[in-house]
């Protein structure tokens, strides 16, 4: 039974305390689902990287661990880069998967996320490291002094076996995406893999958007990118699929078929929310 259904059965004067008790009980239930890792789960008000819900936090992390293993072949001893590591939403399941010989490096531009993860993760798992990047973003880091279009990842060439960018390119402009994808290719080892999510604009997605079935009405802009009318461009950005495929080729990354399309535009058959591309760095 949902909270709204419960409210209908409760006298108006009691709805606020009953609702509060229901939310607290629900939070306790989902926090308990994390077991011995419950201390790695942030309070809801720190969840800047997605829904402020313990249920969604748990399900999202579990979903992407499956993607990392099943779609990308992530191995326990490998070295992983997470660009846009957030508050650890997709990090937590990895502490039981990556071995001590493996490693995880997270890049994040929201200071509170990096501080939380350093305190909770790195203190217990030294092979999990989090890096605050001084990059400007109109939504998430207006104090940043570097531009994403010029930013160089703080790692040497060919350091990582696997790189992931979840819901990053859906908030970045064309020149920024091009630079970040070149950087992903630079820091991957030959044969290394990457998993990156997009709002890909193709015939099917464009038709569904025009039919009003999409959760994001990407209709404004020229060139390869389209944005949501009435919002800052970084709020939600989609890219022409053919442009993205060509960009991968120019960066020396070979896309693995199929592309895993998401439900964001109203598809009946989907893999996740956003579209996901798995690619390999050319040998």
N, C-alpha and C positions, 0 to 999 in steps of 0.2 A: 504494500500500500504506500502510495506517495504522500509527501507532506501536504500537498494541496487537497488530497482526498481526506486526510486526517482532519484538516482544518474545518471541513464541512460538517464533521460530526461533533465538533467542540464548540461550546458557547463562546461568543465573540470575546468576552472578557478574559477567557482562559487561553485564547489562541497564541498569544505571544509566548507565555511561559511553556506551553505544550510544544510549540514549534522549536523553541530553544532546546528543550529537553530531547526532542526527537533528533535534532541536528547533532547534539553532543553524543547521543547514543550511536548514531550512524558513524560519526567520526571515530569513536572508540572502537567500533566493530572493524572499520577498515584499517585503522592503525594497527590493530591486533593482527591483521593479515600479513603484516611485514615481519612478524616474529622477532627474532633477535636483531633485526636490522631497523627496528622502529626508530631508533635514535638518529638514523640517517635521513629520516623524513622531516622536511621543514614544516613549520607552521603554515597554515593556508595563506596568510597574508604575505608570505615571502615567495609564493609561487607565481613569479612574474612570467614564466615561460609556458603557460598553458592554463587550463581550467583549475580553479582554486578548490580542488576536491581531492580527498585522499583516495576515493574510489578511482577517479580518472588517473591520478598519479600512479597508482598500482597497475592498472590495466595498460597504461601507456608504456611504462617501463617493460612490462612483460612482453607486450606486443613487439617492441623494437628489438629486444634480445632475440626473439624468434627470427626477425628479419635479418639481423646481423649474422646469425648462424645459418639459417636455411637459404637465404638469398645470396649471401656474400661469403659464406664459408669461413667466418671468423674462427680462429683457433685459440685455445687458451694461452699459448706462449707468444702470441703476436703482439706487436706494438700498434696501438690504436690512437688516432687523433679525432677528437670531437670538437668541431668548430661550432660554437653556440651551445656550450654545455649547460647553460642555464643554472638552475638550482639543483641539478643532479637527477632530474626526472627520469632520464634514460641511463643514468650512470649506476644507480643502485643495484640492479640485477647483475651487473658485470663484476661486482666484488666477489661473487661466488663462482664466476666463470673464468675470469682471467687468472692465470697462475702467477706465482711470484716472479717467474721468468718473463711474463708478459708485462705490459704497461699501458697506462691510459693517460693521455694529456688532453685537458679540456681548455679551449680558448673561449673567453666570455667577456663582454663589454659592460655587463651590469655588475657593479662592485659588490653589492650585497650577495649575489649568487656565488661569486668567487670566494668571498670571505666565509660564507657558510660552508661551502664544500671543502675548503682548506681545513677548517676547524674540525669538521665531522669526518671527512674521508682521509685526507693526507695524514692526519695524526695517527690513524689506525692502519692505513694501507699506504705505505710510502711510495709504492709504484703507481699511485693515483695522484696526479699533479694537476693543478688548476692555475691558469695564467690570465691575469687581467690585462686586456688590450685597450690601449688608449685610442680608440677609433670612434669618430663622430657618427651618431645616428640620430635622426630627428625624433624618433620615438623612444629610444632606449638609452641613449648616452649623448645628450646635447653638450656635455662638457668635454667630450673627446677632442683632442687636438690634431689627430691624424685622420686622413681621408681613406676610406675603404678602398678607393680606386688605386691608391698608391701603397697600401700597407703590405709589408713583407712579414710572413709568419716567422716567429722567433725560433726557427728550427733549421738545421742544415738540410742539404739536399738528401733525398732518398733515405729518410729516417723511419718512415712508417709503412706497415703492411696494409693498414686499413684506415680510411678516413671517412667520417660521416658528417653531413650537414643536414640537420632536420629543421625544417621551417626557418631557414636562413635566407636562401635565395628568393623566398616569397616576400621578403622585406628589403630587398636591395635593388639598386638601380643598375642599368645595363653595364656601365663601365666598371662598377664595383663587382658585379658578378663575374665579368671577364677576368678581372685581376685575381679574385679569389680562386677561380677555377684553375688559372695558371699556377697559383701557389699550391693548390692541392696536388697538381701534377708534379710540381717541383719536389715536394716533400715526400711523395710516395716512392717506394722502392720500385724498380722495374718489375712488372707483374703484380704490383700492389693494386688493391681494389678501393673503390669509393662508392658510397651510397648517399645520394643527394636527392632531396625532395623539391618539387616544383608545383606551380599551377601551370600546366602545359596547355597551350592554346592550339587545338587542332579542330578538324571539322566537327567531330562529335561534341567536344567541349563548347565550341562556339554556338552550336545549335541549341544545346541545353541552356546556355547562358541567355540566349535570345528568347527561349521559352520560359524564362523565369524560374528555372529549377535549381540554379546554382546558389550556394550560400554566399558567394562573393560575385557581385555583378561587375566583372572586369570589362569595362567598355570605353574607358578614356585613355587616350594616348596615341602616339604614332610610332612607327618603327616596330621593332620586335617585342616591345613591352606594352602591356595595358594595365591600368590601375582602376581603383574604385572611385567613382565620381563623388566629390564632396569631402574627400579625405586626403590626408597627406599621402604622397605616393608610396612611402614606405609601409603604410598600413596593410596593403595587400597588392602584390605585383605578380602578373602572369607573363609568360614569355611564349612566343611562337615556337612550336615544337621543332620546326625545320631549322630555325635559328639556333636552338639549343643543340641539336644534333651536329650542326656544322661547327659550333663552338667547341664541343668536345673533341672533334676531329682536329681542329686547329691546336688544341692543347695537348695532343698526343694521348688522348684517352679513348679507348675503344668501348663503345656501349655494348653491354650484353643484352641480347634479346631474351624475353620481351621486356618492354617498359611496363612497370606495374602501375596501372592507372588507379586514381583515388575517387572517392565519392563526392569530393568538394563541389563538383559541377552538377551533381544529380544523377550520376550513373547508377544503374541497377546492379552491375557487377563491378567489384572493386577489391583492391588489396588493403588500402589504408585510407586515411583522409586525403592526403596530398598524393600527387603522382611521384613515383620513385624510380630513379635511374641507377642501375648498377653498372659500373664501368671499370675497366682495367687499364693500368698504365702500360703503354707499349714497351716491350722488352728492348 
